[in-house]
């Protein structure tokens, strides 16, 4: 999978530091050169993206939300 185009200006490359799994949503902490960014995403998305600590990701920050894309 490759990201073709995305309309988010604030993108931070990093590695998944920690995942706190819940039944429906999970917290994903991403370590970036500028600090830790936390995203709350569905646990299903964590599983579909096969996110684990150490995964290379991009945190996409748009006002009140942080999205995660695995790279």
C-alpha positions as CSV (number, residue, x, y, z in Angstrom):
1,X,0.0,0.0,0.0
2,X,1.2,3.5,-0.8
3,X,-0.3,6.8,0.1
4,X,-1.1,8.5,-3.2
5,X,-2.3,11.9,-2.0
6,X,-3.5,13.2,1.3
7,X,-4.7,16.7,2.3
8,X,-3.0,17.0,5.7
9,X,-0.2,19.4,6.2
10,X,1.2,18.3,9.6
11,X,2.8,14.9,9.1
12,X,5.2,13.4,11.6
13,X,7.2,10.3,10.8
14,X,7.9,8.1,13.8
15,X,7.8,4.7,15.4
16,X,5.0,3.2,17.5
17,X,6.2,3.4,21.0
18,X,3.2,1.8,22.9
19,X,-0.3,0.6,22.2
20,X,-2.9,0.5,24.9
21,X,-5.6,-1.8,23.5
22,X,-9.3,-1.5,24.3
23,X,-12.3,-3.5,23.2
24,X,-13.4,-0.8,20.7
25,X,-10.7,1.8,20.6
26,X,-6.9,1.8,21.3
27,X,-4.4,4.5,22.1
28,X,-1.3,4.5,19.9
29,X,1.7,6.5,21.1
30,X,4.1,7.4,18.3
31,X,7.6,8.6,19.1
32,X,8.7,11.4,16.7
33,X,11.8,13.6,16.6
34,X,9.6,16.3,18.1
35,X,8.1,14.2,20.9
36,X,5.3,11.6,21.4
37,X,2.0,12.0,19.5
38,X,-0.9,10.0,20.7
39,X,-3.8,8.8,18.5
40,X,-7.0,7.1,19.5
41,X,-8.1,4.8,16.7
42,X,-10.3,1.7,16.5
43,X,-8.8,-1.5,17.7
44,X,-9.9,-3.0,14.4
45,X,-7.7,-0.4,12.6
46,X,-4.7,-1.3,14.9
47,X,-5.2,-5.0,13.8
48,X,-5.8,-4.2,10.1
49,X,-2.6,-2.1,10.0
50,X,-0.7,-4.8,12.0
51,X,0.6,-2.1,14.3
52,X,3.0,-3.2,17.0
53,X,5.6,-1.3,19.0
54,X,8.5,-0.4,16.6
55,X,6.2,-0.1,13.5
56,X,7.2,2.8,11.2
57,X,4.3,5.1,10.8
58,X,3.3,8.6,9.9
59,X,1.1,10.6,12.3
60,X,-1.2,12.9,10.4
61,X,-2.4,15.7,12.6
62,X,-5.5,17.8,11.6
63,X,-6.8,20.1,14.2
64,X,-8.5,17.8,16.7
65,X,-7.6,14.4,15.3
66,X,-4.4,12.3,14.8
67,X,-4.5,9.7,12.1
68,X,-2.0,6.9,11.6
69,X,-0.6,5.5,8.3
70,X,1.8,2.5,8.4
71,X,4.8,2.9,6.1
